[in-house]
């Protein structure tokens, strides 16, 4: 998870900051203006990294908000008087946030490559709007005649038309934008965004409305980009449609990737390096006239070399190798006695789901009593996983009802089902691999209060910490709490997934082959745990390990070809002739 | 009425041309998972090859016969030098590297051919126009361009549907891991597909050169439009690219006549509308 930068980075950033403070003392007008431009671009790319690197939304149209901010300053500046920045800038930020909300509402519906392309399309639409029509000077662009000032009660405190004052204002703005976005990424809200970047399905299954989270991130990044755009327009006092264009968005992506995606400080270095390199290559007195004339040849070559040599950007230089805990602890499962609590019951009626012509689940009706362990067995292709996907909301049923206690949850999206207390695990372990065991569980615990506008942890921290401690203990993962999930053994990863469900406060646990890949000893421990959890949980599990499931389950349900074949206590299932015929075969014989 | 007819012809002709460019883009994305921003540069390469070769041999169609194989070899070289390193990388790195390639290609173009726009002559035997009414007529060369595009599209369909290479491409299109599992040397297959995509884009640039003038940056507009087509059609679907290209061609042609200031916006709005209705594109799997 995104941490406060490590000491070498802090030292580097501090040195850069001091250099920036001193720069106007020895750089000429041109140097100050260049540095101002770099800082404003840095604000833009930090906000883009908040989208790409923190939330995982690769926007190829981020410059549209930059452009809107710039044109916002043009529209808000009177012809002959300076605009008051204290009024103009907040208005611009609000307007770009609104625009981002509108664009984001559509764009966030799509994923991956389609998201890249939809954001590109919106950016190009705005580019065309300002380029092809006579709006604000059309393709020629337009001048902001008088730069804004900061004025209170008629007294001008800061004139942004003054180059050095404006320079310091932009430096302050960059520092503020960086710390604001870093802090935002570390709030409960931002931690969920980071979870979404690596595993959206898991976050949704924990109960987070990922659409709302992503939309809010899009709006926040758009608003900061709009602010950067307004500053950019104030540098030269000139706005042009190119500010919206795909090249501007593309250049911003270059800077982010060059600096290091997902670090927030990396893109600042990336902007400095990209703009600095371009400036050096264009200066004939430094590199000779031929290079200066064909600078983009060299810039292109540097970009290609950078991708091939340092795929994680400049920030890669500051990475520390992962400390992997030595020997995997044979985690002892500690079962703490808790007060029994009634968990919810689960009932399905006439539940069906077909894919095209194939009926995967066919009219299943079933009642699963609370505080019991219910096993679901059946041959491969019997529709067990589809059945679970219907329960958890990952799939919509074609027909039928699902009741959680007395509430019909059929057809609800996964995150709303999860909020009703149903937590699920997946056949292929579904956790947040780059995060530590504790961070995984903390995110899960945060699902107890999943509203996206949580910016402070304090209020629920005791409750969440207790839930995490309990879950880690219960699964014997305490000793591995600070190990990243990707370094865990396969069995430990599966235990972590169950720990996350427990930490999330789910009272109905739906587990898809929780014992797969576990050794005998682990299997015994996890089965004992499931029995113990039934004190205050209802447990539904698919399992192929017949010995384990017959020992652990209170009831067994047999699915064959999507239909319910039998349901009852393990002993009755064991002696059921139809079940033996269809599935158990020789195993059932004494 | 004639105006509508002419715009339909224009739209189809432009759409067919875009299809040649987008088909390579969609295959490269669908099979190899590569976002290739430099694909428009290969259209530009074609346009300038057309300029130089037509100057040498006198006829744009003879130039086409020389230029397309050259572009194919160039594509194979680019794949070997750069693109193959990207197969296991994420989209951002692909964007960065291919953006670098654009910078290099644009600068090389400037060094080799300069910044002045040039015209490529239409062959004399196709320079006439077919009169449609007293005032409107349609140039023969544009019809010939549409005809060539249809021929190339049919040839591509034949290769994909009927040949062994085509079977591998279809296997790779529906399931990239399949190719490896079938024991096909995917490196050669990828190189062939990439080079074929480059050749098609260059062919489009070559035959379009006499209609448009040849100028720097000619590839960038078609790049964005091709991406729009790929997305509308559904990533990896050649059929979808065909439908999307014709749709975009017609939308562009009619937009230019009826909403001249908003023609480009119509195209992007169309794409946004398609994606909201069908998030995986018209022929997409998602």
Interface residues (C-beta under 8 A of the other chain):
Chain A: X52 X58 X60 X106 X109 X110 X111 X112 X113 X114 X116 X117 X118 X120 X121 X122 X124 X125 X128 X129 X132 X133 X246 X250 X253 X254 X256 X257 X258 X261 X294 X296 X297 X299 X300 X301 X302 X303 X304 X306 X307 X308 X311
Chain B: X29 X35 X37 X82 X85 X89 X91 X92 X93 X95 X96 X97 X99 X100 X101 X102 X103 X104 X106 X107 X108 X110 X111 X224 X227 X228 X230 X231 X235 X260 X261 X262 X263 X264 X265 X268 X269 X271 X272 X275 X276 X279 X280 X281 X286
